Amino acid sequence: MPDIVAVIIWLIAGIAGGNAAGELLKGDYDLGAGNTITGAIGGVVGILILQILFSTFRSFDYGPLLAQVLGAAVCGAALTVIAAVVKTRRRRERR
């Protein structure tokens, strides 16, 4: 079970990744405030999955911490992109 400092780091990195992806996907794929929410969820859940798959993400030292930050940002961005694509496709199917 991660400590609260690790979860806060993952949340912040995930939010940054989600908002960065939202800025790149302006227009139909922008989720607005959803970029922040999906980024935060993606950051935390993504790192928890990566910790199960790779033991290097489990430590709380400088190297693994940097890997956790980058991993959370990438996972937050990825979930934001996936959610935006699903939302846009559903909207187009309803028309």
Buried (B, 14 or more C-beta within 10 A) or exposed (E): EBEEEBBEBBBBBBBBBBBBBBEEBEEEBBBEEBBBBBBBBBBBBBBBEBBEEEEEBEEEEEEBBEBBBEBBBBBBBBBBBEBBEEBBEEEEEEE
